[in-house]
Every structure is written in structure tokens, then in C-alpha cells.
Amino acid sequence: MKGNAKAFEQLLKLNYKQIFRTAFLQVQNETDALDVVQEAAYQAYKSIHSLRQPEYFMTWFIRIVINCSAEIIRKRKKLVPLNEEILFSLQNPINTNPDVSLEL
């Protein structure tokens, strides 16, 4: 809580499996789970002074992991996957008139 980086690192190492498992269960993707763990560690370290009771560190940290996971999921929903039909239409536009915009 006093900003000791080594102590914070030790807490994360001791609880890494639980932290990663929670992130993975939320985002269902190993790469995203690693991103969540990294972002949660950064946010927790930055705001460790807000932790009132040290015995609830893991509860507090897991809450941060869940919030970071929710943010990743929100961002993922905004992405629109391109299917083959859309890609083909972009590569071979039917309308060759440059004054007409291609609408997806």
C-alpha cells in the first residue's frame, strides 16, 4: 500500500494463476486474458493507495481484472469482422465510377 514495487510484484506472482484464470474465464481468449492481466496490474499499481484494507487485496484486484475484462469485451463488440463477400466487393468494386462511394 506504500508503493513498494517488489511487494506488489510478489503478490502478483503468488496469485498469478488465479488472476489469469479469472481473466481467461471472462474474455475466453488467451491473448486478451494476458492483456487484461497486464492492464489490471498497471491500474492496481497506480491506485494501490485506494486499497483500505490490505487483507482484501485479492478481492480488490480481481474486481479490477473483471472491469478490465469488461472493457476488452466492449471493445471487441465494436469490431466488425469482414467476411469473404465484403472483402471481395472491396477488391473488385462493381461500380468503377470514382464519384460514387462504395457502401458496405
Buried (B, 14 or more C-beta within 10 A) or exposed (E): EEEEEEEBEEBBEEBEEEBBEBBBEBBEBEEBBBBBBEBBBEBBEEEBEEBEEEEEBBEBBBEBBBBBBEEBBEEEEEEEEEEEEEEEEEEEEEEEEEEEEEEE
